[in-house]
Amino acid sequence: RPALEPALTAFDRASGAVITALAGNRVLAGRLADLEFADLRPTESTVAAIAAVCTRADGALDRYREFVQKDLAALNAAFTAAGVRALPAPAAVPATACSAAR
């Protein structure tokens, strides 16, 4: 349906940005694994590096929540207007990546 093309294009762009941001946080898992198997107390620079990664991860989750609330809602509004069944929203969206652990 041609009327859906602008909404689908906007949703596609937004989803690509969210996926890229979330995928960029694989560093966090690696850093946390390093800490788990370390024999020594983490250095200040290690703690600072993990805090920076956590901040980026929290930003990516903020963008994901915004994507679900705004971009998915906009796409679903276009679907509804075109007589197409809306996409379901995710059951849960994480609040933060690791802010509580800091």
N, CA, C and O atoms as a MOPAC input file, in Angstrom:
PM7 MOZYME 1SCF
protein

 N      0.83300 1    -1.18300 1     0.00000 1
 C      0.00000 1     0.00000 1     0.00000 1
 C      0.87800 1     1.24600 1     0.00000 1
 O      1.65100 1     1.46300 1     0.93300 1
 N      0.76400 1     2.03800 1    -1.00800 1
 C      1.62100 1     3.22200 1    -1.14300 1
 C      1.51400 1     4.19200 1     0.02600 1
 O      2.49500 1     4.85900 1     0.35500 1
 N      0.34900 1     4.28900 1     0.66300 1
 C      0.18900 1     5.23100 1     1.76900 1
 C      1.04700 1     4.85700 1     2.97400 1
 O      1.34900 1     5.70500 1     3.81300 1
 N      1.43200 1     3.60700 1     3.05600 1
 C      2.24800 1     3.15000 1     4.18800 1
 C      3.74600 1     3.36300 1     3.97100 1
 O      4.52400 1     3.27200 1     4.92100 1
 N      4.15400 1     3.64100 1     2.75400 1
 C      5.58000 1     3.72900 1     2.45000 1
 C      6.33700 1     4.74000 1     3.32300 1
 O      7.40000 1     4.38900 1     3.83600 1
 N      5.85300 1     5.96600 1     3.52000 1
 C      6.59900 1     6.89800 1     4.37700 1
 C      6.72300 1     6.40300 1     5.82400 1
 O      7.77200 1     6.56500 1     6.44700 1
 N      5.67000 1     5.80900 1     6.34800 1
 C      5.71300 1     5.30000 1     7.72300 1
 C      6.68200 1     4.12900 1     7.83600 1
 O      7.42200 1     4.02100 1     8.81400 1
 N      6.67600 1     3.25800 1     6.84000 1
 C      7.58700 1     2.11400 1     6.85400 1
 C      9.04200 1     2.56000 1     6.70500 1
 O      9.93200 1     2.00100 1     7.34600 1
 N      9.28000 1     3.55700 1     5.86600 1
 C     10.63800 1     4.07800 1     5.68800 1
 C     11.14700 1     4.70300 1     6.98300 1
 O     12.28700 1     4.46300 1     7.38100 1
 N     10.31200 1     5.50000 1     7.63800 1
 C     10.70800 1     6.13100 1     8.91100 1
 C     10.97900 1     5.07200 1     9.97700 1
 O     11.94800 1     5.17400 1    10.72900 1
 N     10.12200 1     4.05900 1    10.03600 1
 C     10.29100 1     2.99200 1    11.01700 1
 C     11.57200 1     2.20900 1    10.73800 1
 O     12.29300 1     1.85200 1    11.66900 1
 N     11.85700 1     1.94400 1     9.48200 1
 C     13.06500 1     1.21700 1     9.10300 1
 C     14.31200 1     1.98400 1     9.52900 1
 O     15.24100 1     1.39700 1    10.08500 1
 N     14.34100 1     3.28100 1     9.27500 1
 C     15.50100 1     4.10200 1     9.67800 1
 C     15.67100 1     4.09900 1    11.19400 1
 O     16.77600 1     3.92300 1    11.70700 1
 N     14.56200 1     4.29600 1    11.90300 1
 C     14.62300 1     4.34200 1    13.36200 1
 C     15.07200 1     3.00100 1    13.93200 1
 O     15.87100 1     2.95800 1    14.86700 1
 N     14.56100 1     1.90800 1    13.37200 1
 C     14.93600 1     0.58600 1    13.89300 1
 C     16.41100 1     0.29900 1    13.64200 1
 O     17.06900 1    -0.31600 1    14.48100 1
 N     16.94100 1     0.73400 1    12.50000 1
 C     18.35800 1     0.54000 1    12.21900 1
 C     19.23800 1     1.25500 1    13.22800 1
 O     20.25100 1     0.71600 1    13.67300 1
 N     18.84600 1     2.47800 1    13.58900 1
 C     19.62000 1     3.23900 1    14.57200 1
 C     19.57000 1     2.57100 1    15.94400 1
 O     20.58000 1     2.52300 1    16.64700 1
 N     18.41200 1     2.06000 1    16.32500 1
 C     18.26800 1     1.39600 1    17.62900 1
 C     19.07800 1     0.10500 1    17.65800 1
 O     19.77100 1    -0.17100 1    18.63800 1
 N     18.99800 1    -0.67100 1    16.61000 1
 C     19.74300 1    -1.93400 1    16.55400 1
 C     21.24000 1    -1.67400 1    16.62500 1
 O     21.95700 1    -2.38600 1    17.32900 1
 N     21.72000 1    -0.67400 1    15.91200 1
 C     23.14000 1    -0.33000 1    15.93200 1
 C     23.57900 1     0.07100 1    17.33900 1
 O     24.63100 1    -0.35900 1    17.81300 1
 N     22.77000 1     0.89700 1    18.00500 1
 C     23.11200 1     1.34400 1    19.36200 1
 C     23.13500 1     0.17200 1    20.33600 1
 O     24.04900 1     0.06500 1    21.15400 1
 N     22.14800 1    -0.69900 1    20.25800 1
 C     22.09500 1    -1.83800 1    21.17300 1
 C     23.22900 1    -2.82300 1    20.89200 1
 O     23.83200 1    -3.35200 1    21.82600 1
 N     23.52300 1    -3.07200 1    19.62900 1
 C     24.59300 1    -4.01100 1    19.27700 1
 C     25.95600 1    -3.48700 1    19.69900 1
 O     26.86400 1    -4.27400 1    19.96700 1
 N     26.11100 1    -2.18300 1    19.76100 1
 C     27.37300 1    -1.59200 1    20.17300 1
 C     27.69600 1    -1.84100 1    21.63000 1
 O     28.80000 1    -1.53200 1    22.07900 1
 N     26.77700 1    -2.38200 1    22.36100 1
 C     26.98600 1    -2.60400 1    23.78600 1
 C     27.51100 1    -3.99500 1    24.11000 1
 O     27.50300 1    -4.40800 1    25.27000 1
 N     27.96300 1    -4.71200 1    23.10500 1
 C     28.59900 1    -6.00400 1    23.36600 1
 C     29.86100 1    -5.82900 1    24.19000 1
 O     30.30300 1    -6.76000 1    24.86400 1
 N     30.43900 1    -4.64600 1    24.13700 1
 C     31.63600 1    -4.34300 1    24.92900 1
 C     31.33200 1    -4.51200 1    26.41400 1
 O     32.17800 1    -4.98500 1    27.17400 1
 N     30.13600 1    -4.13100 1    26.82400 1
 C     29.75000 1    -4.23800 1    28.23300 1
 C     29.84500 1    -5.68400 1    28.70500 1
 O     30.39100 1    -5.95300 1    29.77500 1
 N     29.32700 1    -6.59800 1    27.92800 1
 C     29.37600 1    -8.01300 1    28.31500 1
 C     30.81900 1    -8.48900 1    28.45500 1
 O     31.14000 1    -9.23300 1    29.38200 1
 N     31.68000 1    -8.06700 1    27.54900 1
 C     33.08500 1    -8.45400 1    27.63000 1
 C     33.77000 1    -7.89100 1    28.86200 1
 O     34.53300 1    -8.58300 1    29.53700 1
 N     33.48900 1    -6.63000 1    29.14600 1
 C     34.09900 1    -6.00000 1    30.33400 1
 C     33.62900 1    -6.68900 1    31.61200 1
 O     34.42600 1    -6.93700 1    32.51800 1
 N     32.34500 1    -6.99600 1    31.68300 1
 C     31.82000 1    -7.64500 1    32.88900 1
 C     32.37400 1    -9.05800 1    33.03200 1
 O     32.64000 1    -9.50800 1    34.14700 1
 N     32.54800 1    -9.75800 1    31.92300 1
 C     33.15600 1   -11.09000 1    31.97600 1
 C     34.59300 1   -11.00000 1    32.46700 1
 O     35.03400 1   -11.84400 1    33.24800 1
 N     35.32800 1    -9.98700 1    32.01800 1
 C     36.70100 1    -9.79000 1    32.49100 1
 C     36.72600 1    -9.61400 1    34.00400 1
 O     37.59100 1   -10.16700 1    34.68200 1
 N     35.78900 1    -8.85300 1    34.52700 1
 C     35.73100 1    -8.63800 1    35.97300 1
 C     35.38300 1    -9.92000 1    36.71900 1
 O     35.93600 1   -10.20400 1    37.78200 1
 N     34.47400 1   -10.67800 1    36.15800 1
 C     34.02900 1   -11.89600 1    36.82700 1
 C     35.17500 1   -12.89000 1    37.01700 1
 O     35.24300 1   -13.57700 1    38.03600 1
 N     36.06300 1   -12.96500 1    36.04500 1
 C     37.13400 1   -13.95000 1    36.10500 1
 C     38.47700 1   -13.37000 1    36.55100 1
 O     39.49600 1   -14.06000 1    36.51100 1
 N     38.47900 1   -12.13400 1    36.96600 1
 C     39.72500 1   -11.50200 1    37.40500 1
 C     40.09900 1   -11.97500 1    38.81200 1
 O     39.23200 1   -12.26600 1    39.63500 1
 N     41.39000 1   -12.04300 1    39.06300 1
 C     41.89000 1   -12.45800 1    40.36900 1
 C     42.18400 1   -11.27900 1    41.28100 1
 O     42.43400 1   -11.45900 1    42.47300 1
 N     42.15700 1   -10.07300 1    40.72600 1
 C     42.48900 1    -8.88200 1    41.49000 1
 C     41.32100 1    -7.91100 1    41.50900 1
 O     40.40800 1    -7.98000 1    40.68700 1
 N     41.38100 1    -7.01100 1    42.46800 1
 C     40.38700 1    -5.94200 1    42.53200 1
 C     40.54400 1    -5.06000 1    41.28400 1
 O     41.66900 1    -4.78500 1    40.86600 1
 N     39.43500 1    -4.61700 1    40.68600 1
 C     39.55400 1    -3.79100 1    39.47300 1
 C     40.22100 1    -2.45400 1    39.76800 1
 O     40.02600 1    -1.86000 1    40.82800 1
 N     40.99800 1    -2.00600 1    38.82200 1
 C     41.66200 1    -0.71100 1    38.96100 1
 C     40.64300 1     0.40600 1    38.74400 1
 O     39.54000 1     0.17400 1    38.25000 1
 N     41.03500 1     1.62200 1    39.12400 1
 C     40.14800 1     2.77400 1    38.92300 1
 C     39.85200 1     2.97700 1    37.44600 1
 O     38.73500 1     3.34300 1    37.08200 1
 N     40.84500 1     2.74200 1    36.59000 1
 C     40.61800 1     2.92100 1    35.15600 1
 C     39.63800 1     1.87500 1    34.61000 1
 O     38.85400 1     2.16900 1    33.70700 1
 N     39.68500 1     0.66300 1    35.15500 1
 C     38.73200 1    -0.36700 1    34.74200 1
 C     37.32700 1     0.01500 1    35.17300 1
 O     36.38300 1    -0.10100 1    34.39100 1
 N     37.18200 1     0.46700 1    36.40300 1
 C     35.87000 1     0.90000 1    36.90200 1
 C     35.34100 1     2.06400 1    36.06800 1
 O     34.15600 1     2.10200 1    35.73800 1
 N     36.20500 1     3.00500 1    35.72800 1
 C     35.79700 1     4.15100 1    34.90600 1
 C     35.38400 1     3.69500 1    33.50200 1
 O     34.41300 1     4.20300 1    32.94200 1
 N     36.12000 1     2.74500 1    32.94500 1
 C     35.77300 1     2.24400 1    31.60800 1
 C     34.41800 1     1.54800 1    31.62300 1
 O     33.62100 1     1.72000 1    30.70200 1
 N     34.15700 1     0.77200 1    32.65200 1
 C     32.86700 1     0.08600 1    32.75600 1
 C     31.74700 1     1.09500 1    32.97800 1
 O     30.66300 1     0.94300 1    32.41500 1
 N     31.98700 1     2.10300 1    33.77300 1
 C     30.97700 1     3.14700 1    33.98800 1
 C     30.64400 1     3.84900 1    32.67300 1
 O     29.48100 1     4.15700 1    32.41300 1
 N     31.64600 1     4.10100 1    31.85200 1
 C     31.40900 1     4.74800 1    30.55500 1
 C     30.58400 1     3.84900 1    29.63800 1
 O     29.67600 1     4.31500 1    28.94900 1
 N     30.90600 1     2.57000 1    29.63600 1
 C     30.15500 1     1.61900 1    28.81400 1
 C     28.71600 1     1.52200 1    29.32500 1
 O     27.78000 1     1.44900 1    28.52800 1
 N     28.53600 1     1.52100 1    30.63400 1
 C     27.18600 1     1.48100 1    31.21700 1
 C     26.38100 1     2.71400 1    30.81100 1
 O     25.19200 1     2.60600 1    30.51400 1
 N     27.00800 1     3.85500 1    30.79800 1
 C     26.31900 1     5.08300 1    30.39900 1
 C     25.86000 1     4.98200 1    28.94800 1
 O     24.74000 1     5.37400 1    28.61900 1
 N     26.72200 1     4.45900 1    28.08200 1
 C     26.33700 1     4.27800 1    26.66800 1
 C     25.20600 1     3.25900 1    26.54700 1
 O     24.27600 1     3.45000 1    25.76400 1
 N     25.28800 1     2.18000 1    27.32200 1
 C     24.23400 1     1.16000 1    27.28000 1
 C     22.90400 1     1.73900 1    27.74700 1
 O     21.86200 1     1.46200 1    27.15200 1
 N     22.93600 1     2.53900 1    28.80400 1
 C     21.70500 1     3.17500 1    29.28100 1
 C     21.13600 1     4.11500 1    28.22300 1
 O     19.91900 1     4.19100 1    28.05500 1
 N     22.00200 1     4.83000 1    27.51000 1
 C     21.55400 1     5.69900 1    26.42000 1
 C     20.90000 1     4.90200 1    25.30000 1
 O     19.89300 1     5.33100 1    24.73700 1
 N     21.46500 1     3.75000 1    24.97700 1
 C     20.88100 1     2.88900 1    23.94700 1
 C     19.51500 1     2.37800 1    24.37900 1
 O     18.59600 1     2.29200 1    23.56600 1
 N     19.37900 1     2.03900 1    25.66000 1
 C     18.07500 1     1.59100 1    26.15900 1
 C     17.06100 1     2.73700 1    26.18500 1
 O     15.87500 1     2.52200 1    25.93900 1
 N     17.52500 1     3.95000 1    26.48000 1
 C     16.64100 1     5.12000 1    26.40400 1
 C     16.10500 1     5.27900 1    24.98200 1
 O     14.91600 1     5.52300 1    24.77600 1
 N     17.00200 1     5.13800 1    24.00800 1
 C     16.58300 1     5.26600 1    22.60900 1
 C     15.63200 1     4.14600 1    22.22400 1
 O     14.70200 1     4.37500 1    21.45100 1
 N     15.84000 1     2.93600 1    22.74100 1
 C     14.94200 1     1.80800 1    22.46400 1
 C     13.54700 1     2.08500 1    23.02600 1
 O     12.54000 1     1.84600 1    22.35900 1
 N     13.49800 1     2.59200 1    24.26200 1
 C     12.18900 1     2.92100 1    24.85700 1
 C     11.48300 1     3.99100 1    24.02400 1
 O     10.27800 1     3.90800 1    23.78700 1
 N     12.23700 1     4.98800 1    23.58600 1
 C     11.66900 1     6.04400 1    22.74100 1
 C     11.17200 1     5.45000 1    21.42300 1
 O     10.10900 1     5.82700 1    20.93000 1
 N     11.93400 1     4.53100 1    20.86200 1
 C     11.54800 1     3.86100 1    19.62000 1
 C     10.21100 1     3.13400 1    19.79200 1
 O      9.32300 1     3.24300 1    18.94600 1
 N     10.08100 1     2.40200 1    20.88200 1
 C      8.83800 1     1.66100 1    21.12900 1
 C      7.67400 1     2.63300 1    21.34300 1
 O      6.58800 1     2.43600 1    20.79800 1
 N      7.90500 1     3.67800 1    22.13500 1
 C      6.82700 1     4.61300 1    22.46400 1
 C      6.43400 1     5.50400 1    21.29400 1
 O      5.25000 1     5.78700 1    21.11500 1
 N      7.38800 1     5.95000 1    20.50000 1
 C      7.08700 1     6.91200 1    19.44300 1
 C      7.06700 1     6.27500 1    18.05000 1
 O      6.07200 1     6.37900 1    17.33200 1
 N      8.15700 1     5.62100 1    17.67400 1
 C      8.27000 1     5.11000 1    16.30700 1
 C      7.31600 1     3.94500 1    16.03900 1
 O      6.66600 1     3.89800 1    14.99500 1
 N      7.23500 1     3.01000 1    16.98000 1
 C      6.30000 1     1.89800 1    16.81300 1
 C      4.86200 1     2.41300 1    16.86100 1
 O      4.01000 1     1.95100 1    16.10200 1
 N      4.59500 1     3.36000 1    17.74500 1
 C      3.25000 1     3.94000 1    17.82800 1
 C      2.88000 1     4.64800 1    16.52800 1
 O      1.74200 1     4.54000 1    16.07000 1
 N      3.82200 1     5.36800 1    15.93100 1
 C      3.55800 1     6.06000 1    14.66700 1
 C      3.29000 1     5.05500 1    13.54200 1
 O      2.38700 1     5.25500 1    12.73000 1
 N      4.06600 1     3.99000 1    13.49700 1
 C      3.84500 1     2.96600 1    12.48000 1
 C      2.48100 1     2.32400 1    12.67600 1
 O      1.74300 1     2.12200 1    11.71200 1
 N      2.14600 1     2.00500 1    13.90500 1
 C      0.85600 1     1.38200 1    14.17500 1
 C     -0.30300 1     2.31500 1    13.84500 1
 O     -1.35400 1     1.85500 1    13.39900 1
 N     -0.13000 1     3.60800 1    14.05400 1
 C     -1.17600 1     4.56500 1    13.67800 1
 C     -1.37400 1     4.53500 1    12.15900 1
 O     -2.50700 1     4.57200 1    11.68100 1
 N     -0.27900 1     4.46800 1    11.40500 1
 C     -0.37300 1     4.38100 1     9.94400 1
 C     -1.02300 1     3.06500 1     9.52500 1
 O     -1.83700 1     3.03700 1     8.60200 1
 N     -0.66700 1     1.98400 1    10.19600 1
 C     -1.28400 1     0.68200 1     9.90300 1
 C     -2.79200 1     0.74400 1    10.15100 1
 O     -3.58400 1     0.31600 1     9.31100 1
 N     -3.17600 1     1.27000 1    11.29400 1
 C     -4.58900 1     1.35800 1    11.65100 1
 C     -5.35300 1     2.19300 1    10.62400 1
 O     -6.44900 1     1.82100 1    10.20400 1
 N     -4.77400 1     3.31500 1    10.22400 1
 C     -5.41500 1     4.17600 1     9.22900 1
 C     -5.57000 1     3.46900 1     7.88800 1
 O     -6.50000 1     3.75100 1     7.13300 1
 N     -4.64600 1     2.54100 1     7.59300 1
 C     -4.69000 1     1.80800 1     6.32700 1
 C     -5.47500 1     0.50200 1     6.44400 1
 O     -5.58800 1    -0.24500 1     5.47100 1
 N     -6.01500 1     0.22600 1     7.62800 1
 C     -6.77800 1    -1.01000 1     7.82000 1
 C     -5.91600 1    -2.24100 1     7.99900 1
 O     -6.35700 1    -3.36200 1     7.74500 1
 N     -4.68600 1    -2.03000 1     8.43700 1
 C     -3.75000 1    -3.13300 1     8.67400 1
 C     -3.62100 1    -3.33800 1    10.18000 1
 O     -3.61500 1    -2.38200 1    10.95600 1
 N     -3.51800 1    -4.59400 1    10.57000 1
 C     -3.38900 1    -4.90000 1    11.99700 1
 C     -2.07500 1    -4.34600 1    12.54800 1
 O     -1.02600 1    -4.47200 1    11.91700 1
 N     -2.14100 1    -3.73800 1    13.71600 1
 C     -0.96900 1    -3.13500 1    14.35900 1
 C     -0.01300 1    -4.20000 1    14.85700 1
 O     -0.40900 1    -5.33000 1    15.14600 1
 N      1.26200 1    -3.81900 1    14.95400 1
 C      2.28400 1    -4.69600 1    15.53000 1
 C      2.21500 1    -4.61900 1    17.04900 1
 O      1.99600 1    -3.54200 1    17.60200 1
 N      2.39800 1    -5.73700 1    17.72500 1
 C      2.38400 1    -5.68600 1    19.19400 1
 C      3.65700 1    -5.02400 1    19.72900 1
 O      4.73400 1    -5.15200 1    19.14700 1
 N      3.51100 1    -4.33000 1    20.82700 1
 C      4.66800 1    -3.73900 1    21.51100 1
 C      5.35100 1    -4.83100 1    22.33000 1
 O      4.70900 1    -5.80900 1    22.71400 1
 N      6.63500 1    -4.67500 1    22.59900 1
 C      7.32800 1    -5.64900 1    23.44800 1
 C      6.65900 1    -5.73100 1    24.82600 1
 O      6.13500 1    -4.74000 1    25.33400 1
 N      6.68700 1    -6.91200 1    25.41200 1
 C      6.07300 1    -7.11200 1    26.72700 1
 C      6.78500 1    -6.30900 1    27.80500 1
 O      6.14800 1    -5.80500 1    28.73000 1
 N      8.09600 1    -6.18800 1    27.69000 1
 C      8.86400 1    -5.46200 1    28.70200 1
 C     10.05100 1    -4.77000 1    28.04200 1
 O     10.64200 1    -5.28000 1    27.09000 1
 N     10.37700 1    -3.62100 1    28.56000 1
 C     11.54200 1    -2.86700 1    28.10100 1
 C     12.40900 1    -2.62400 1    29.33100 1
 O     11.93700 1    -2.03500 1    30.30400 1
 N     13.67700 1    -3.06800 1    29.30900 1
 C     14.53700 1    -2.89200 1    30.48300 1
 C     14.64500 1    -1.42500 1    30.89100 1
 O     14.70800 1    -0.53300 1    30.04500 1
 N     14.66300 1    -1.19800 1    32.18900 1
 C     14.76200 1     0.17800 1    32.69900 1
 C     16.16100 1     0.75100 1    32.46300 1
 O     16.30000 1     1.85300 1    31.93200 1
 N     17.18300 1     0.01600 1    32.85300 1
 C     18.57000 1     0.45400 1    32.67500 1
 C     19.45000 1    -0.75800 1    32.42200 1
 O     19.07000 1    -1.89800 1    32.68600 1
 N     20.63200 1    -0.47800 1    31.90300 1
 C     21.58700 1    -1.56500 1    31.66000 1
 C     22.29500 1    -1.95500 1    32.96100 1
 O     22.32700 1    -3.12600 1    33.34000 1
 N     22.85500 1    -0.95900 1    33.62900 1
 C     23.61700 1    -1.28100 1    34.83400 1
 C     23.74400 1    -0.09700 1    35.77600 1
 O     24.62900 1    -0.09300 1    36.63200 1
 N     22.90500 1     0.88700 1    35.64700 1
 C     23.00600 1     2.05600 1    36.52500 1
 C     22.87200 1     1.68700 1    37.99400 1
 O     23.53200 1     2.27700 1    38.84900 1
 N     22.02800 1     0.72200 1    38.28500 1
 C     21.81400 1     0.34700 1    39.67800 1
 C     23.05400 1    -0.28300 1    40.29500 1
 O     23.22500 1    -0.26900 1    41.51400 1
 N     23.91900 1    -0.83700 1    39.44600 1
 C     25.12800 1    -1.49900 1    39.95600 1
 C     26.24300 1    -0.53500 1    40.28400 1
 O     27.23000 1    -0.92200 1    40.91000 1
 N     26.10500 1     0.72900 1    39.87000 1
 C     27.18800 1     1.68300 1    40.10600 1
 C     27.23400 1     2.17200 1    41.50800 1
 O     28.09600 1     2.98200 1    41.85100 1

